[in-house]
Amino acid sequence: MIERNRVNILMARKVSGEATTEELKELEMLLMQFPELQYAFTIIGDISSVNSANGFSPAEEEQLASEGMDRINLFLQQEQELPPAKRLIPWRMISGIAAGIAILITAYTLWPVVPRKQAFRNEVVTKTGSKTSVVLPDGTSVILNACSRLQYDATRFLNGEREVSLTGEAYFDVKHDPAHPLIIQSGNINIRVLGTVFNVKAYTEDATVETTLLSGKVEVDFPDNDHGGARKTVQLQPEQKLIIGIKENKQIPVNRKTNFSITPVKTMAAAGNHTTAEKPATAWVNDRFDFDNVTFEQLSHDLERWFNVTLRFKNDKYKHEVFTGAFRKQSIEDVLQALQLMSGFHYEMNTKENVIYIW
């Protein structure tokens, strides 16, 4: 425990810029002696290096920093039967971290009555209008889109239990490990993968959950509407997209009886001088905002997350207008003007409240 506490102190001094050359060498030697502490050090390093221009208010930054560091300390305690530890990292050493936080990576435990397999100690969160990348302990790469949350347990990952919980949208490049499939939980939908590249879109406000497979193979398990209480399992092949209806909506492209559909992954020609074609489901990874045959109501959720605005329809008939398009680094006003040419709606932007009215 003495070495562990010493590592905590040295990690805090390094990220706060107070560590001497001798202390940095000592930290390096201790991490070599205790490699299990390397992940906690990575967490603290990630927090100290994030960009501040992603939408957190000063109050949010202070709260997230305080909670995050408290929970990291909790994560560092391996012996659960020990009494609650004092804060291991003095607040004065990490106060500078708060100003830089845009992503909170924490260690956190659910209520004791929840089975251990459902507890996720680590969390990555993105705000509106931002995205971030994370490498899971097994080497799996994840790019997280705006307004998304990824939860996992680093300790269990290192023991071969590869499970994550996703709310929002993420692009996965999964490290191949046939003996330990990666399980992605999103509500009551489970996705089982080995070594695979795919995209999952599962926002709580959307009427569907979409899984787009680019390479490899995934198996998706979800409730079967045709048989009350039963579940259905679907295997996707490369270049296929599975759309599962989770809310009653006549506009979503799913079979009303089975509540899901499987469609080929479309490729859209890139606009302007870009010659590389893009797949709408994953174009966001390359900063392209693509959409294919979606209603204005569906599109409005993506616009809100992408541009950090709120869209309100004064005339519901425009909710059902269907659009296909692609944009790259245009403003929200550029996008609205282009859509307006196709539909004829009017809009008004309230920049003070960040609200756009459609009629």
Backbone hydrogen bonds, N-H to C=O, Kabsch-Sander energy under -0.5 kcal/mol:
donor,donor_aa,acceptor,acceptor_aa,energy
5,N,1,M,-2.5
6,R,2,I,-2.1
7,V,3,E,-2.5
8,N,4,R,-2.2
9,I,5,N,-2.1
10,L,6,R,-2.5
11,M,7,V,-2.8
12,A,8,N,-2.1
13,R,9,I,-2.2
14,K,10,L,-2.1
15,V,11,M,-2.2
16,S,12,A,-1.5
17,G,14,K,-1.3
18,E,13,R,-2.2
19,A,13,R,-1.3
24,L,20,T,-2.2
25,K,21,T,-2.0
26,E,22,E,-2.2
27,L,23,E,-2.5
28,E,24,L,-2.2
29,M,25,K,-2.1
30,L,26,E,-2.3
31,L,27,L,-2.4
32,M,28,E,-1.5
33,Q,29,M,-1.7
34,F,30,L,-2.5
37,L,34,F,-2.0
38,Q,35,P,-1.6
41,F,37,L,-1.8
42,T,38,Q,-2.1
43,I,39,Y,-2.2
44,I,40,A,-2.0
45,G,41,F,-2.4
46,D,42,T,-2.6
47,I,43,I,-2.1
48,S,44,I,-2.0
49,S,45,G,-1.0
49,S,46,D,-0.6
50,V,46,D,-0.6
50,V,47,I,-0.7
54,N,52,S,-0.9
61,E,57,S,-2.8
62,E,58,P,-2.2
63,Q,59,A,-2.3
64,L,60,E,-3.1
65,A,61,E,-2.4
66,S,62,E,-2.2
67,E,63,Q,-2.8
68,G,64,L,-2.9
69,M,65,A,-2.4
70,D,66,S,-2.0
71,R,67,E,-2.4
72,I,68,G,-2.3
73,N,69,M,-2.0
74,L,70,D,-1.6
75,F,71,R,-2.3
76,L,72,I,-1.9
77,Q,73,N,-0.5
77,Q,74,L,-1.2
78,Q,76,L,-0.9
80,Q,78,Q,-1.1
82,L,79,E,-1.3
93,M,90,P,-1.4
94,I,90,P,-0.8
94,I,91,W,-0.7
95,S,91,W,-0.7
97,I,94,I,-1.3
98,A,94,I,-0.6
98,A,95,S,-0.8
100,G,97,I,-1.7
101,I,98,A,-1.3
105,I,103,I,-0.7
106,T,104,L,-0.6
106,T,123,E,-0.7
108,Y,106,T,-0.5
108,Y,121,R,-1.5
114,V,111,W,-2.0
118,Q,115,P,-1.9
119,A,116,R,-1.8
121,R,119,A,-0.5
122,N,152,Y,-3.6
123,E,106,T,-0.8
124,V,150,L,-2.7
126,T,148,S,-2.4
129,G,305,R,-2.5
130,S,127,K,-1.4
132,T,144,L,-1.9
134,V,142,V,-2.6
136,L,134,V,-0.6
136,L,140,T,-2.9
139,G,136,L,-2.6
141,S,173,D,-2.2
142,V,134,V,-2.7
143,I,171,Y,-2.3
144,L,132,T,-3.5
144,L,142,V,-0.5
145,N,169,E,-2.6
147,C,127,K,-0.7
148,S,145,N,-0.6
149,R,167,T,-3.1
150,L,124,V,-2.6
151,Q,165,S,-2.6
152,Y,122,N,-2.4
153,D,163,E,-0.6
154,A,152,Y,-0.5
157,F,153,D,-2.3
158,L,154,A,-2.1
159,N,155,T,-0.8
159,N,156,R,-0.5
160,G,157,F,-2.0
161,E,156,R,-2.7
162,R,160,G,-1.2
163,E,161,E,-1.3
164,V,183,I,-2.6
165,S,151,Q,-2.6
166,L,185,Q,-3.0
167,T,149,R,-2.4
168,G,202,A,-2.1
170,A,200,V,-2.4
171,Y,143,I,-2.5
172,F,170,A,-0.5
172,F,198,F,-3.0
173,D,141,S,-2.6
174,V,196,T,-3.1
180,H,177,D,-1.7
182,L,193,V,-2.4
183,I,162,R,-2.8
184,I,182,L,-0.5
184,I,191,I,-2.8
185,Q,164,V,-2.8
185,Q,183,I,-0.6
186,S,189,I,-2.9
189,I,186,S,-1.6
190,N,221,D,-2.8
191,I,184,I,-2.4
192,R,219,E,-3.2
193,V,182,L,-2.5
194,L,217,K,-0.7
196,T,194,L,-0.7
197,V,215,S,-1.6
198,F,172,F,-2.0
199,N,212,T,-2.7
200,V,170,A,-2.7
201,K,210,E,-2.9
202,A,168,G,-4.0
202,A,200,V,-0.5
206,D,203,Y,-1.1
209,V,244,I,-2.2
210,E,201,K,-2.5
211,T,242,L,-2.4
212,T,199,N,-2.9
213,L,211,T,-0.6
213,L,240,Q,-2.7
214,L,197,V,-2.5
214,L,212,T,-0.5
215,S,197,V,-1.8
218,V,236,L,-0.9
219,E,192,R,-2.3
220,V,234,V,-3.2
221,D,190,N,-3.3
222,F,232,K,-2.4
224,D,230,A,-2.4
225,N,223,P,-0.7
227,H,224,D,-1.4
230,A,227,H,-2.2
232,K,222,F,-3.5
234,V,220,V,-2.7
236,L,218,V,-2.3
239,E,213,L,-2.2
240,Q,213,L,-0.7
240,Q,237,Q,-0.9
241,K,263,T,-2.9
242,L,211,T,-2.9
243,I,241,K,-0.5
243,I,261,S,-2.9
244,I,209,V,-2.6
244,I,242,L,-0.5
245,G,243,I,-0.5
245,G,259,N,-2.9
246,I,207,A,-2.6
246,I,244,I,-0.5
247,K,207,A,-1.4
249,N,247,K,-0.6
252,I,249,N,-1.1
254,V,252,I,-1.9
255,N,260,F,-1.2
259,N,255,N,-2.5
261,S,243,I,-1.9
263,T,241,K,-2.6
265,V,239,E,-2.5
266,K,264,P,-0.6
268,M,278,E,-3.8
274,H,271,A,-1.5
275,T,273,N,-0.5
278,E,268,M,-2.7
282,T,279,K,-1.7
283,A,279,K,-1.2
285,V,282,T,-1.5
286,N,283,A,-1.5
287,D,284,W,-1.8
288,R,283,A,-2.0
289,F,327,F,-3.2
290,D,288,R,-0.9
291,F,325,G,-2.4
294,V,323,F,-2.2
296,F,321,E,-2.0
297,E,319,K,-2.3
299,L,295,T,-2.9
300,S,296,F,-2.2
301,H,297,E,-0.9
301,H,298,Q,-0.7
302,D,298,Q,-1.0
303,L,299,L,-2.6
304,E,300,S,-2.3
305,R,301,H,-2.1
306,W,302,D,-2.8
307,F,303,L,-2.7
308,N,304,E,-1.2
309,V,304,E,-0.9
310,T,354,N,-1.7
312,R,356,I,-2.8
314,K,312,R,-0.6
314,K,358,I,-4.0
315,N,358,I,-1.0
318,Y,315,N,-1.4
319,K,316,D,-1.5
320,H,317,K,-0.9
321,E,318,Y,-1.1
323,F,294,V,-3.1
325,G,291,F,-2.6
327,F,289,F,-1.9
329,K,287,D,-0.6
335,V,331,S,-1.9
336,L,332,I,-2.4
337,Q,333,E,-2.3
338,A,334,D,-1.8
339,L,335,V,-2.4
340,Q,336,L,-2.5
341,L,337,Q,-1.4
342,M,338,A,-0.8
342,M,339,L,-0.6
343,S,339,L,-1.5
344,G,340,Q,-2.4
348,E,357,Y,-1.9
350,N,348,E,-0.6
350,N,355,V,-3.5
351,T,349,M,-0.9
354,N,350,N,-1.3
355,V,350,N,-1.8
356,I,310,T,-3.3
357,Y,348,E,-2.8
358,I,312,R,-2.9
359,W,346,H,-2.5
